[in-house]
Amino acid sequence: MHVDKLPEGITMQLYLHTRGTTSATWRIIFSSSKRWLHPLFELGEFLAIHSIDGDKDCRTLEFDGNLRVSSSDLVLRDRIIGLAAAYLILRLGIRRVETDIISCGAAECRRSQF
């Protein structure tokens, strides 16, 4: 995906990857400045509100302007991912992740699940 580093004070962002006729764009659809696992709990609530069909592995989401997307079009950008965060991310159905720092346990979880 190649998202730039997160802005100062932002700990996590969720991007929507849209493919146009000439290029792909990345649109921020969720952002958090909280710490620890709190951004992931907020993200879970956000996804539940916008979920209209399917389960966590193949979810259809609807955003402003009747924009419908698949959970496979989402990319999470987080500063630090530990093992607990990795499991929460998987539980939310997000399979594409970028991070600055990842723990050994989370990397192993990522290799087997993402």
C-alpha positions as CSV (number, residue, x, y, z in Angstrom):
1,M,0.0,0.0,0.0
2,H,2.8,2.4,0.9
3,V,1.0,4.8,3.1
4,D,3.1,7.6,4.5
5,K,3.8,7.7,8.2
6,L,0.9,8.7,10.4
7,P,0.6,12.4,11.3
8,E,1.8,13.5,14.7
9,G,-0.8,12.6,17.4
10,I,-2.6,10.0,15.2
11,T,-2.0,6.4,16.3
12,M,-4.1,4.5,13.7
13,Q,-5.9,5.1,10.5
14,L,-8.1,2.9,8.3
15,Y,-7.9,3.5,4.6
16,L,-10.2,2.6,1.7
17,H,-8.4,1.5,-1.4
18,T,-10.3,2.5,-4.5
19,R,-9.3,1.6,-7.9
20,G,-10.1,4.1,-10.6
21,T,-9.7,3.8,-14.3
22,T,-6.3,5.4,-14.3
23,S,-5.0,5.1,-10.8
24,A,-5.6,3.9,-7.3
25,T,-6.4,6.2,-4.4
26,W,-6.3,5.9,-0.6
27,R,-9.1,7.5,1.3
28,I,-9.0,7.8,5.1
29,I,-12.3,6.6,6.5
30,F,-11.4,6.2,10.2
31,S,-8.7,7.8,12.4
32,S,-7.9,7.6,16.1
33,S,-5.5,9.3,18.5
34,K,-6.1,7.0,21.4
35,R,-3.5,4.6,22.7
36,W,-3.1,0.9,23.5
37,L,-6.0,-1.2,22.2
38,H,-8.6,1.6,22.5
39,P,-8.4,2.5,18.8
40,L,-9.2,-1.0,17.8
41,F,-12.3,-1.1,20.1
42,E,-13.5,2.1,18.4
43,L,-12.8,0.7,15.0
44,G,-14.9,-2.4,15.8
45,E,-17.8,-0.1,16.7
46,F,-17.3,1.9,13.5
47,L,-17.2,-1.2,11.3
48,A,-20.3,-2.6,13.1
49,I,-22.2,0.6,12.4
50,H,-21.3,0.6,8.7
51,S,-21.6,-3.2,8.1
52,I,-24.6,-4.1,5.9
53,D,-23.9,-7.7,4.9
54,G,-21.6,-10.7,5.4
55,D,-19.4,-11.9,8.2
56,K,-16.0,-10.6,9.3
57,D,-14.1,-12.4,6.6
58,C,-16.2,-11.0,3.7
59,R,-18.1,-8.0,5.0
60,T,-19.8,-5.4,2.9
61,L,-19.7,-1.9,4.3
62,E,-21.6,1.2,3.4
63,F,-20.3,4.7,3.9
64,D,-21.5,8.2,3.1
65,G,-23.0,8.7,-0.4
66,N,-24.1,5.0,-0.6
67,L,-20.5,4.0,-1.2
68,R,-20.4,0.2,-0.8
69,V,-17.1,-1.6,-0.4
70,S,-15.8,-5.0,0.7
71,S,-13.7,-5.5,3.8
72,S,-10.9,-6.6,1.4
73,D,-10.6,-3.0,0.2
74,L,-9.6,-1.8,3.7
75,V,-6.1,-1.2,4.9
76,L,-5.1,-0.5,8.5
77,R,-2.2,1.7,9.3
78,D,-1.1,1.4,12.9
79,R,2.1,2.7,14.7
80,I,2.7,-0.4,16.9
81,I,1.1,-3.9,16.7
82,G,1.5,-6.4,19.5
83,L,0.0,-9.9,19.7
84,A,-3.3,-8.7,21.3
85,A,-3.7,-6.1,18.6
86,A,-3.0,-8.6,15.9
87,Y,-5.7,-10.9,17.1
88,L,-8.2,-8.0,17.4
89,I,-7.4,-6.9,13.9
90,L,-8.0,-10.4,12.6
91,R,-11.2,-10.6,14.5
92,L,-12.4,-7.4,12.8
93,G,-11.8,-9.0,9.5
94,I,-9.0,-6.7,8.3
95,R,-6.3,-8.6,6.4
96,R,-4.2,-5.8,5.0
97,V,-2.0,-4.0,7.6
98,E,1.0,-1.6,7.7
99,T,2.9,-0.8,10.8
100,D,6.1,0.8,12.0
101,I,6.7,-1.7,14.8
102,I,5.4,-5.2,15.2
103,S,6.1,-7.7,18.0
104,C,7.5,-11.2,17.3
105,G,4.3,-12.8,18.4
106,A,2.2,-10.5,16.2
107,A,4.5,-11.1,13.2
108,E,4.0,-14.8,13.7
109,C,0.3,-14.4,14.0
110,R,0.4,-12.2,10.9
111,R,2.3,-14.8,8.9
112,S,-0.2,-17.5,9.7
113,Q,-3.4,-15.4,9.3
114,F,-3.0,-12.2,7.2
